[in-house]
Amino acid sequence: MRDDYTHITVLLDRTGSMEAIRDDVIGGFNAFLEEQKREPGQATLTLVQFDTQDPYEVLHHFAPLQEIPALTRETYVPRAATPLLDALGRGINELEHSLAVIPEAVRPSKVVFVVITDGQENSSREFRKEQIVKMIREKQEKDGWQFVFLSADLEAIEDAMGYGFHAASSMAFDKTESGVGDAFASLSARLADYRGARASEVAFHEEDRQRQEGERRRRR
């Protein structure tokens, strides 16, 4: 495996409730993307949007970071409901299959799977919670994948830890311009630490959590 190669998969909630922070998400994601492009080492990105109209729309698949264009109001259009379990299940399976066909000598040594949402699962049909728990645990323990969960819904954070996301890698963000921007900035900083071998996992710091009122309230 290549020690300087990281693959990042982002599952981005595109459901109707995200309309209130649509421009904030676009701006935050684009800032995150530009920051990651400046980091040393090879990195590829898979970007998937999910909602009930299209539970798994792939915008980019294993694309080199430098080739990925900015997100726009034309490419990010919130709508419909939240099939989170289906997006997770399909995302994990698709990533596993994509990695399997890459020769081991050039396969990424670091794999990061990020979920960004503002609500709870409410419409999945294909995958159940028990399946997702097993799949996440297996990829964490056998392959060392990093799973990261960011949500504006405090109950969704509790759900995520029930699925197997680690508490250190899960964080609530405020559904405001500053909350969304800070969440993407924190994600970028922790991912940069992991890519640069300054951290052994993608885990949010206390300073990241202190920027979010919802996160402070959750831990009282």
Stockholm file with secondary structure:
# STOCKHOLM 1.0

chainA/1-220         MRDDYTHITVLLDRTGSMEAIRDDVIGGFNAFLEEQKREPGQATLTLVQFDTQDPYEVLHHFAPLQEIPALTRETYVPRAATPLLDALGRGINELEHSLAVIPEAVRPSKVVFVVITDGQENSSREFRKEQIVKMIREKQEKDGWQFVFLSADLEAIEDAMGYGFHAASSMAFDKTESGVGDAFASLSARLADYRGARASEVAFHEEDRQRQEGERRRRR
#=GR chainA/1-220 SS CEEEEEEEEEEEECSGGGGGGHHHHHHHHHHHHHHHHTSSSEEEEEEEEECSSSTTEEEEEEEEGGGCCCCCTTTCCCCSCCCHHHHHHHHHHHHHHHHHTSCGGGSEEEEEEEEEESSCCCCCSSCCHHHHHHHHHHHHHHHCCEEEEEESCHHHHHHHHHHTCCGGGEEECCSSHHHHHHHHHHHHHHHHHHHTTSCSSCCCCHHHHHTCHHHHHHTC
#=GC SS_cons         CEEEEEEEEEEEECSGGGGGGHHHHHHHHHHHHHHHHTSSSEEEEEEEEECSSSTTEEEEEEEEGGGCCCCCTTTCCCCSCCCHHHHHHHHHHHHHHHHHTSCGGGSEEEEEEEEEESSCCCCCSSCCHHHHHHHHHHHHHHHCCEEEEEESCHHHHHHHHHHTCCGGGEEECCSSHHHHHHHHHHHHHHHHHHHTTSCSSCCCCHHHHHTCHHHHHHTC
//
